[in-house]
Amino acid sequence: MGNTMSGSNPYIPLTQTFQEMEKIQFSYDLRKNPDDFNRYVSERTDRIAKETMEKKRASFQKAHTDLGRYMDMDHNAGYYSNRNNDLLYVQGKLLEQSRAAVSGMKHDKDLTRRQTEINEWYFNDKLETLFFLQIFFITMLGSAIVLYFQKNGMISAPFAAFLTAILLAIVIGTGLYRNQYTANTRDARFWHRRSFYDKKLYIPTKSESDCACDSTSNLIPGPLSQCAQKGLDAAKNVNNAAQQYAADSAKPYGQAALAGWQSVTGGADTAGSGIVSGWNQATGGAGIALRSIGSQALSDSRANYNRIGDAASRVESQLEADAAAYITGNGIKRPSKGNGLTCPF
């Protein structure tokens, strides 16, 4: 494009040449006159330094202005934070005062209501006393009238005594009835409300020792305990054989049999009393021993283990049935001693 323009305008290369020649001439004149050269260099240096200082000053002024703005923003944020904290504190105090006022109002309301109930009770009790005194006064008046009729011979003495006895019975009966009604039937807080308080529901229950089972009576029947003991003995015998086999053999299943024996003996410590949890541990240990001994262990041991597991399952089922019978019987029905269990040992 430059070639095209230079080709189209022949004065452009000529102008460029004149500019280059002018620069060369200017440089030559400066070198020729050292004072002008020094003055030119000094002017250029001063101008560049001045421009640099102005740029740095402008940058510093901008940074200073931004810093001032940031400081103002931080100051304003701190001010607003303090103001918010003050508002929260004031709001908390107002809430405390409101809660105290509400609590006081509730206390005054409850106190006023209770005082009203007390006043109502006191007022009605006085009315009750006045009612009894009115009946007593009417009875005395009636007795005086009866006595007057007797003195005048209008009624006989036995009939007068009969009427007087009836009046006295009415007074005494009314007084006793109202007194017992107020003491036992009337609600202790509200005068016009009856109390359906049932003393039987509030009888203190017996202590836990009274509800516990007797130590002399065993919940587990004797045949079950004996069968459990036989199964435990059989399990010990089988595992003794497995332990001996494991000691004589270096096979991996022999070491597993030792682990099975340890688990069985751990369950056997608690299975002696026929407890279900102990049998679960013993049968679990027996199952571990059977799986670990494998097909190359004693075949008789496997058969005995199967017998032990089946017997333990039957014993456990029987124990659960007896416990259910004991519970559903509300602690009254005891499991029967003879349950027809056939011990396989």
C-alpha positions in Angstrom: 0.0 0.0 0.0 2.9 2.3 0.8 4.4 1.5 -2.5 1.2 2.3 -4.2 0.9 5.6 -2.4 4.5 6.4 -3.1 4.0 5.5 -6.7 0.9 7.5 -6.9 2.4 10.5 -5.0 6.0 11.1 -5.8 6.4 13.8 -3.2 6.0 11.5 -0.2 9.5 9.9 -0.6 10.9 13.3 -1.1 9.3 14.7 2.0 10.6 11.7 4.1 14.1 12.4 2.7 13.9 16.0 3.6 12.8 15.1 7.2 15.7 12.7 7.6 18.0 15.4 6.3 16.6 17.9 8.6 17.1 15.6 11.6 20.6 14.9 10.6 21.3 18.6 10.1 19.7 19.4 13.5 21.8 16.7 15.2 24.9 18.0 13.4 24.2 21.6 14.6 23.7 20.4 18.2 27.0 18.5 18.2 28.7 21.5 16.6 27.5 23.8 19.4 27.9 22.1 22.8 26.0 24.9 24.6 22.9 24.4 22.5 23.3 20.6 22.9 23.5 20.8 26.6 20.6 23.2 26.7 18.5 20.9 24.5 19.4 17.8 26.6 18.6 19.8 29.8 15.2 20.9 28.4 14.3 17.4 27.3 15.4 16.0 30.7 13.4 18.6 32.6 10.4 18.0 30.5 10.6 14.2 30.9 11.2 14.6 34.6 8.3 17.0 34.9 6.0 14.7 33.0 7.1 11.8 35.2 6.6 13.7 38.4 3.2 14.9 37.2 2.2 11.2 36.5 3.6 10.0 39.9 1.9 12.9 41.6 -1.4 12.1 39.9 -1.0 8.4 40.8 -0.3 9.3 44.4 -3.2 11.7 44.5 -5.5 9.0 43.1 -4.2 6.4 45.6 -4.5 8.9 48.5 -8.0 9.7 47.4 -9.0 6.1 47.2 -7.4 5.4 50.6 -9.4 8.2 52.1 -12.5 6.8 50.6 -11.7 3.4 51.9 -11.0 4.8 55.4 -14.3 6.7 55.3 -16.0 3.5 54.2 -14.4 1.6 57.1 -15.3 4.3 59.5 -18.9 4.3 58.3 -19.0 0.5 58.6 -17.7 0.7 62.1 -20.1 3.4 63.0 -23.1 1.5 61.6 -21.9 -1.6 63.4 -21.8 0.3 66.7 -25.2 1.7 66.0 -26.6 -1.7 65.2 -25.1 -3.1 68.4 -26.6 -0.2 70.3 -30.0 -0.9 68.7 -29.7 -4.6 69.5 -28.9 -3.7 73.1 -31.8 -1.3 73.4 -34.1 -3.9 71.7 -32.9 -6.5 74.1 -33.7 -4.2 77.1 -37.1 -3.4 75.6 -37.8 -7.2 75.2 -36.7 -7.8 78.7 -39.0 -5.1 80.0 -41.8 -6.5 77.8 -41.2 -10.0 79.1 -41.2 -8.7 82.7 -44.4 -6.7 82.0 -46.1 -9.8 80.5 -44.9 -12.0 83.3 -46.1 -9.5 85.8 -49.5 -9.3 84.1 -49.7 -13.0 84.0 -48.8 -13.2 87.7 -51.3 -10.5 88.5 -53.9 -12.3 86.4 -53.3 -15.6 88.1 -53.2 -14.0 91.5 -56.4 -12.1 90.8 -58.2 -15.2 89.5 -57.0 -17.2 92.5 -58.1 -14.5 94.8 -61.5 -14.4 93.1 -61.8 -18.1 93.6 -60.8 -17.8 97.3 -63.3 -14.9 97.7 -66.0 -17.0 96.0 -65.3 -20.0 98.2 -65.3 -17.8 101.3 -68.5 -16.1 100.3 -70.3 -19.4 99.5 -69.0 -21.0 102.7 -70.5 -18.1 104.6 -73.7 -18.6 102.7 -73.6 -22.3 103.6 -73.1 -21.4 107.3 -76.0 -18.9 107.0 -78.2 -21.6 105.4 -77.5 -24.0 108.3 -78.1 -21.3 110.9 -81.4 -20.4 109.1 -82.5 -24.0 109.2 -81.5 -24.2 112.9 -83.4 -21.0 113.6 -86.5 -22.3 111.8 -86.2 -25.6 113.7 -85.9 -23.8 117.0 -88.9 -21.7 116.1 -90.9 -24.8 115.1 -89.9 -26.5 118.4 -91.1 -23.4 120.3 -94.4 -23.6 118.4 -94.7 -27.3 119.2 -93.9 -26.6 122.8 -96.6 -23.8 122.9 -99.2 -26.2 121.4 -98.2 -28.7 124.1 -98.6 -26.2 126.9 -102.0 -25.2 125.7 -103.1 -28.9 125.4 -103.6 -28.7 121.7 -101.2 -31.7 121.1 -100.1 -34.5 123.4 -96.6 -34.7 124.9 -95.5 -37.8 122.9 -96.6 -36.2 119.7 -94.8 -33.0 120.6 -91.6 -35.0 121.4 -92.0 -36.8 118.0 -92.2 -33.6 116.1 -89.3 -32.1 118.0 -87.2 -35.2 117.3 -88.1 -34.9 113.6 -87.0 -31.3 113.5 -83.8 -32.0 115.3 -83.0 -35.0 113.0 -83.6 -32.6 110.0 -81.1 -30.1 111.4 -78.5 -32.7 112.4 -78.8 -34.5 109.1 -78.6 -31.4 107.0 -75.5 -30.2 108.9 -73.7 -33.5 108.6 -74.6 -33.9 104.9 -73.4 -30.4 104.0 -70.2 -30.8 106.1 -69.4 -34.2 104.5 -70.2 -32.9 101.0 -67.9 -29.9 101.4 -65.1 -32.0 102.9 -65.2 -35.0 100.5 -67.2 -34.2 97.4 -66.9 -30.5 96.7 -63.9 -29.4 94.7 -61.2 -27.8 96.9 -60.7 -24.9 94.4 -64.1 -24.2 92.8 -67.1 -24.1 95.0 -69.7 -25.1 92.3 -67.6 -28.0 91.0 -67.7 -31.6 92.3 -64.5 -33.5 92.7 -64.4 -37.0 91.2 -61.2 -37.8 93.1 -60.8 -41.6 93.4 -58.6 -42.5 96.2 -58.1 -46.0 94.8 -56.3 -44.6 91.9 -53.8 -42.8 94.1 -53.0 -45.6 96.5 -49.2 -45.9 96.7 -48.0 -48.9 94.8 -45.8 -51.6 96.4 -42.1 -51.4 96.3 -40.2 -53.1 93.5 -39.1 -55.8 95.9 -42.7 -56.8 96.4 -43.3 -57.0 92.7 -40.1 -59.0 92.0 -40.3 -62.7 91.6 -39.6 -64.9 94.6 -36.0 -66.1 94.8 -37.1 -69.5 95.9 -39.4 -70.0 92.9 -37.6 -70.5 89.6 -39.4 -69.2 86.4 -37.6 -71.9 84.4 -39.1 -75.4 84.9 -36.8 -78.1 86.4 -36.8 -80.3 83.3 -35.7 -77.5 81.0 -32.9 -76.6 83.3 -31.8 -80.2 83.5 -32.0 -80.6 79.7 -30.0 -77.4 79.3 -27.3 -78.6 81.6 -27.1 -81.9 79.6 -26.8 -80.0 76.4 -24.1 -77.8 77.9 -22.2 -80.9 79.1 -22.5 -82.4 75.6 -21.2 -79.2 74.0 -18.2 -79.2 76.4 -17.4 -82.8 75.5 -17.6 -82.2 71.7 -15.5 -79.1 72.0 -13.0 -80.9 74.2 -12.6 -83.4 71.3 -12.3 -80.5 68.8 -9.7 -78.9 71.0 -7.7 -82.1 71.1 -8.0 -82.5 67.4 -6.8 -78.9 66.8 -3.9 -79.4 69.2 -2.8 -82.5 67.3 -3.2 -81.0 63.8 -1.5 -78.0 62.2 -4.3 -77.4 59.8 -6.0 -74.1 59.6 -9.3 -75.5 60.6 -7.8 -76.8 63.8 -6.9 -73.2 64.8 -10.4 -72.2 63.9 -11.7 -74.9 66.2 -9.8 -73.4 69.0 -11.5 -70.1 68.4 -14.8 -71.9 68.3 -14.0 -73.5 71.6 -13.2 -70.2 73.2 -16.5 -68.7 72.0 -18.4 -71.7 73.3 -16.8 -71.6 76.7 -17.6 -67.9 76.9 -21.3 -68.7 76.2 -21.2 -71.7 78.5 -20.3 -69.6 81.5 -23.8 -68.0 81.4 -25.8 -70.9 79.8 -25.5 -73.1 83.0 -28.6 -71.5 84.6 -30.7 -72.0 81.4 -30.8 -68.3 80.5 -31.7 -67.8 76.8 -28.9 -65.3 76.2 -26.4 -67.9 77.4 -27.8 -70.5 75.1 -27.6 -68.1 72.2 -23.9 -67.5 72.9 -23.3 -71.3 73.3 -25.1 -72.3 70.2 -23.4 -69.4 68.3 -20.0 -70.6 69.5 -21.0 -74.2 68.5 -21.9 -72.9 65.0 -18.6 -71.1 64.7 -16.8 -74.3 65.7 -18.7 -76.4 63.2 -18.0 -74.0 60.3 -14.4 -73.7 61.2 -13.7 -77.4 61.7 -15.0 -78.3 58.2 -15.5 -81.6 56.5 -12.2 -83.0 57.7 -13.1 -82.6 61.4 -14.9 -85.2 63.4 -18.2 -86.2 61.9 -19.5 -87.2 65.2 -18.8 -83.7 66.5 -20.9 -82.3 63.7 -23.8 -84.6 64.6 -23.5 -83.7 68.2 -23.4 -80.0 67.4 -26.6 -80.4 65.3 -28.3 -82.1 68.2 -27.1 -79.3 70.6 -28.4 -76.6 68.3 -31.8 -78.2 67.9 -32.1 -78.9 71.6 -31.1 -75.3 72.4 -33.7 -74.0 69.9 -36.4 -76.1 71.6 -35.3 -75.0 75.0 -35.3 -71.4 73.9 -38.8 -71.7 72.4 -40.1 -73.3 75.6 -38.5 -70.5 77.7 -40.1 -67.9 75.5 -43.5 -69.6 75.8 -43.2 -69.9 79.5 -42.2 -66.2 79.8 -45.1 -65.2 77.6 -47.5 -67.2 79.7 -46.1 -65.6 82.8 -46.4 -62.1 81.4 -49.9 -62.5 79.9 -51.1 -63.9 83.2 -50.4 -60.5 84.9 -47.8 -62.1 87.1 -50.3 -64.7 88.5 -50.0 -67.6 86.1 -46.9 -69.6 86.6 -45.5 -71.9 83.9 -46.3 -75.6 84.4 -43.6 -77.8 85.7 -44.4 -80.7 83.4 -44.5 -79.4 79.9 -43.9 -82.7 78.1 -40.4 -81.6 76.8 -38.3 -84.5 75.6 -34.6 -83.9 76.2 -32.5 -85.3 73.3 -29.4 -85.7 75.5 
